[in-house]
Amino acid sequence: MVHVLSSRTLLRPTDPERSRAFYGEKLGLPVYREFGTGLERGTVYFLGGGFLEVAGRSAEPPSPAVKLWLQVADVTAAYEELVAAGVEVSRPPVKEPWGLIEMWLMDPDGTEIVVVEVPADHPLRYRP
C-alpha cells in the first residue's frame, strides 16, 4: 500500500491570473506556497486537509467531470461572504435529502465547486 503523506488537486486553468484572483481573492483561500515566475508561476492553496495547486496553463478548460468539494463550518455565512465578494453562486445553500447543506458555484473555467456544511447530527460527523 502506498503511504500518502500529502495530496493536492492540480488545476491547469486557461487564464492562471484570473483563476488566482478567484481562488485567492474572491474565495479567500490561504496560500500554502508560491513558486516560479511568469507563465510557469504556481500557487498552492490550503484546502483544509488537502491543497489546490493552480499552475501552468491549458488551452482547454478542465473536464466537467472535475469538481471540488469544500467543507465549511457554516455554509450560510460562506454564501454571504462570497456574494459580498462578487462571486456568482449557481445555487444558494439548500439542505439536500441526504442531510448535507450544499451551495454550488463555478470557478472562471467552469469547474464546479460544491461548498458543503455537514450538520452536527449527520452520519459523516457522528455515528452513535
Number of C-alpha atoms within 10 A of each C-alpha: 3 4 5 6 5 8 10 14 14 13 19 19 24 17 17 23 16 14 20 22 13 19 20 16 12 17 17 14 18 14 16 13 11 14 10 11 8 7 12 11 15 21 19 22 23 15 19 12 8 11 18 21 21 22 24 19 18 13 9 10 16 16 10 10 7 12 14 17 13 14 16 15 12 14 20 18 11 18 21 12 15 17 13 11 14 11 17 15 15 13 12 17 21 16 14 9 7 8 15 17 21 22 22 19 20 17 17 18 18 15 19 18 18 20 21 23 23 19 16 10 11 13 13 11 9 9 7 4
